[in-house]
Amino acid sequence: MNLAIFPGSFSPVHIGHLMLAETACLQFNLDKVLFILSPNPPNKLNQNNSLSFNQRSELLGIALKSNNKFELDLRELKRDISYTIFSLREIQAEYKVKKIKMILGLDSFLSLPNWHCIDEIKDICEFLVAQRPNYNLEQEIKENDLNNSSFNWAWLNNLPLPISSSLIRKLKAENAAYRYLLPDNVYEAYCKY
């Protein structure tokens, strides 16, 4: 099985997330993308999050329903801190795969050396790196020596959309327009919170 994971807090899930997963499916001929909802990602432990885990789970479930290659994965709910390596080990055993692709943004990719058990993660994963707005790709490659990196990685041919969950939360709090940054059914559910 050609499998990818897409870990994140998805607070809320938006069209940028879905576009990245769809791009990865088409570009790398993926059979499945597991959206791994992280209740307590180590890099966001002190972040003010207006949505509960259950609310994020509901919105993500709604968003993924229309694509049979996308699946919500709640395995990290049982952990105090969501270290990716624990999910990777379980997924390897469950799906009987040796290698797993991981979808992540350039900012997260650049932080990989600080991840828990990164050497083991490097052995398991091929990283599908999403280009982000306001990043100079050539400069980042050169400054971070990405061409000589020990990571197995490839660029996603994605359209870098200037959308983030924090932007959506901010726009909602300010009673500003954000409707079309979310799928319609997610927007309708998100309005209730």
C-alpha atoms as one frame of an Amber mdcrd trajectory, in Angstrom:
protein
   0.000   0.000   0.000   1.264   3.468  -0.889   0.378   5.262   2.339   0.894
   8.798   3.630   0.207  10.400   6.956  -0.702  14.031   7.461  -0.234  14.889
  11.144  -1.588  18.112  12.580  -3.814  19.900  15.049  -6.295  20.953  12.299
  -7.859  23.745  14.338  -9.855  24.011  12.086  -9.167  21.952   8.975  -9.289
  24.197   5.881  -9.016  24.016   2.092  -5.226  24.391   2.244  -4.949  21.113
   4.181  -7.258  19.318   1.761  -5.448  20.706  -1.297  -2.103  19.455   0.064
  -3.461  15.952   0.615  -5.074  15.878  -2.839  -1.848  17.125  -4.445   0.120
  14.390  -2.674  -2.384  11.728  -3.799  -2.094  12.743  -7.434   1.635  13.434
  -7.498   2.709  10.281  -5.615  -0.146   7.942  -6.567  -1.181   7.428  -2.953
  -3.727   4.812  -1.957  -4.561   6.470   1.360  -3.837   9.558   3.448  -4.295
   9.223   7.198  -5.039  12.600   8.773  -3.563  12.081  12.236  -5.278  14.468
  14.593  -2.846  15.488  17.323  -4.478  16.527  20.582  -1.210  17.762  22.134
   1.558  18.286  19.568   4.849  19.059  21.371   5.400  22.170  19.236   2.012
  23.634  20.228   1.685  22.765  23.931   1.381  26.407  25.010  -0.740  27.542
  22.077  -4.180  28.936  22.781  -6.551  26.699  20.859 -10.195  27.693  20.739
 -11.405  24.284  19.533 -11.560  21.150  21.657 -10.260  17.830  20.391 -13.847
  16.634  19.847 -14.706  19.742  17.825 -11.575  19.381  15.666 -12.365  15.696
  15.195 -15.930  16.464  14.127 -14.815  19.104  11.602 -12.079  16.895  10.190
 -14.494  13.975   9.851 -16.915  16.200   7.940 -14.150  17.471   5.639 -12.775
  14.018   4.798 -16.108  12.339   4.099 -16.156  13.254   0.391 -12.794  11.648
  -0.503 -12.454   7.873  -0.152  -8.631   8.133  -0.004  -8.762  10.370   3.081
  -9.218   8.866   6.535  -9.412  10.367  10.014  -7.026   8.739  12.491  -7.589
   9.361  16.209  -4.851   7.117  17.631  -3.027  10.025  19.281  -5.967  10.771
  21.581  -4.636   8.133  23.991  -1.292   9.923  24.438  -0.363  12.743  26.810
   1.979  14.285  24.208   1.640  13.442  20.510   5.078  12.240  19.440   4.837
  11.188  15.795   7.160   8.199  16.207   4.592   6.290  18.287   1.963   6.579
  15.552   4.477   5.653  12.849   5.418   2.437  14.647   1.755   1.472  15.060
   0.901   2.283  11.436   3.862   0.247  10.157   2.632  -2.790  12.095  -1.052
  -2.255  11.313  -0.651  -1.727   7.542   2.410  -3.985   7.194   4.406  -1.309
   5.370   8.089  -0.544   5.726   8.031   3.035   4.399   5.429   5.727   5.032
   5.169   9.102   3.364   4.576  12.129   5.582   2.968  15.342   4.327   4.236
  18.453   6.058   4.872  22.114   5.407   8.335  23.522   4.801   8.349  25.156
   8.248   7.732  21.773   9.920  10.268  20.071   7.656  12.934  22.572   8.733
  12.169  21.756  12.393  12.621  17.971  11.936  16.086  17.810  13.547  14.366
  18.746  16.846  11.715  16.005  16.656  11.611  13.171  19.210  13.369  10.032
  17.821  14.165  11.754  14.531  16.728   9.122  13.479  14.076   6.412  13.600
  11.548   8.682  11.870  14.084   9.283   9.056  14.347   5.524   8.514  10.580
   5.114   8.263   9.511   8.216   6.320   9.781   9.904   2.991   8.800  13.524
   3.574   6.489  15.239   1.084   7.267  18.883   1.684   4.684  21.554   0.920
   5.865  24.892  -0.349   4.663  27.761   1.817   3.920  31.375   0.930   6.576
  33.903   1.933   9.394  31.354   1.757  12.166  31.723  -0.823  12.654  28.087
  -1.808  16.106  28.491  -3.338  17.303  30.403  -0.293  15.843  27.826   2.145
  17.428  24.947   0.210  20.807  26.662   0.281  20.670  27.954   3.880  19.483
  24.634   5.280  21.623  22.502   2.944  18.515  20.522   1.975  20.128  18.994
  -1.119  22.732  17.356   1.123  20.331  16.493   3.911  20.087  12.945   5.265
  16.295  13.126   4.953  14.505  11.320   2.132  12.237  14.081   0.841  10.526
  15.543  -2.216   8.696  18.777  -2.971   4.949  18.715  -3.369   3.819  20.537
  -6.507   1.307  22.480  -4.459  -0.108  25.944  -4.863   1.182  27.820  -1.764
  -2.052  29.212  -0.325  -1.765  31.931   2.350  -4.260  30.150   4.637  -3.747
  28.936   8.177  -5.968  27.713  10.970  -4.780  30.596  13.161  -5.812  33.076
  10.443  -9.278  31.508  10.256  -9.671  31.671  14.052  -8.574  35.318  13.999
 -10.990  36.242  11.192 -13.853  34.483  12.958 -13.079  36.295  16.231 -13.063
  39.623  14.378 -16.341  38.772  12.629 -14.519  39.102   9.287 -15.067  37.047
   6.118 -13.530  33.563   6.129 -16.337  31.386   4.749 -14.628  30.312   1.528
 -11.418  29.240   3.263 -13.303  26.168   4.510 -15.374  23.531   2.699 -19.063
  24.490   2.913 -20.024  21.662   5.288 -17.062  22.470   7.583 -17.972  26.152
   7.591 -21.553  25.371   8.622 -20.376  23.187  11.515 -17.605  25.607  12.551
 -20.097  28.483  12.846 -21.713  26.681  15.791 -18.531  26.945  17.898
